[in-house]
């Protein structure tokens, strides 16, 4: 089996390794190097670094609709292209370049959570289960038929970062097990039911704003679902306060009201129940556990979070 790989971030690296174990990888395509760090020096994406370590050829095109790209891909005579978190939409000419087209590893149980943020929105929405799907790509938004899926439970306290790392490993195992049989014609992709589809849009920083009128469980799910990015936040005396970790607890009061603020407990009322804020960070300051935060930033019982 001869293959092309499209991918960019760290989460795509396990699938690249899996592909390299079952196929001849003729080319790895990732996004261009980006400025990073305080000095804004150009940094290669993780997939590029891993591909070079494996001795694979790497390309980083800036114009995917350039006919020369599709022509170059067709010239590789690949059986399939595997796409994992590449980060850009592939035009039809690219999708059709390999003999068996392009196959995507998508981090949800399609058709639930089509789109750019399936891991985060599954947690924010309180889903108890998710998974990864190997799907045939078309020009729609994650609308192609599904080749195979792997399901997994979501731990009630699992963050998006932890779940993403776990799903990347599940996706790699799915690639190793199912991609070869698909290319050989031994797997019949199953069309999705569009009536069951939900959309997971690209996350924005404002999505992290905590709504204290929501139930405690929903607040907790938003905090963990948006960790590590874009991060949940509220305000304290007008200052932006990042909320990195919470746990639901007992308590009642006006939404956003501080019910306890001593020792290792900063407990805030929600629309139903309350949450303990376990790790916090004021803008420009260090991330602290609740005890250390309260030691340096006393908060009065009855104070309100989320106000102006």
Phi, psi and omega in degrees: 000128180251130190222159171243147178238130172246123177185162184226303190274179181303323182297340180273346186298316178302324178290326174297316178299318180295318179297317180297337181278342184239356185213161168276113182271107184282334184198143171244128180245125177221171180289160182298158173302144182237152173296140181208158178079178184296325181275356180055036174287148180296135180234132179287143176293155183304323180296320178298315181300318181291320180298317179295323178296330179274359180077026183263150177286137183236137172233146181228071184292149176258340182235100184285339180272001176295120182305334180296328180293310180299321179297317179295323179292319178297325181294340179286342179054046180281148175285326186201156169241134177256129184241122181223106176051045178292320174099002177220153180281132180269128178288165185304316183301325177286317179301327185266359184296313178285157183302318180254019176075199181251140180239135184248142168263111184249133188272058171198175175263086183302145012273008176287134176063058166287143175123193193277340185234051186294325181292312183296314185288332175298318180287313180303326182276000177078020179299140178270345185216149173212203180169195176230146177236141169261118188228149174285129183273141169231193183278355178278177179274091179056040185259355186290164180295150187264130180274315182197155179225155173229125184260154176204147176284151174259123177294141183301341179245008183288135178272166177298323179297315180292318180294320179300318179296321180291317180292329178296324178288321177297319179297320179297318178296322178295319177299312182298326185273323193248340186292316179301309177301325177296312181299327180281359180082017183264359178235131179257109181301143183255125179300146176282155174267106183297338180291340181260005186286141169231156185250137176247089186290162176303133183284145174237159183302324182295338177297341181279353182295126181283130174261102184290347177280351177284160175298156183303320181296321180292323177296314179300317180295324179292318180299312183285329180289336180254019175255124014266347183222140004277356180090141177275148180210160173216196175231148176229115183053038177086350181266144179291131182233114176282138179245107187268331182208139181222172167211137177296146180208179179278154177148157179213145179174186177293141181307127181090355182283134177283120182264326176215143180209071179205156181059232179256024184238118167239096188257130185236135180286144176242184178300324172224125180075201183209165174233146171266127176275115188264328177222130185223166180201114173286150181306128179081002182246176180281155173286130186226151170285168188300320182298312180294323180296312182293331177297323182261344183221076181303139179236131184279140171300135183097347176296156183244129173269147176094358178275178180283000000 
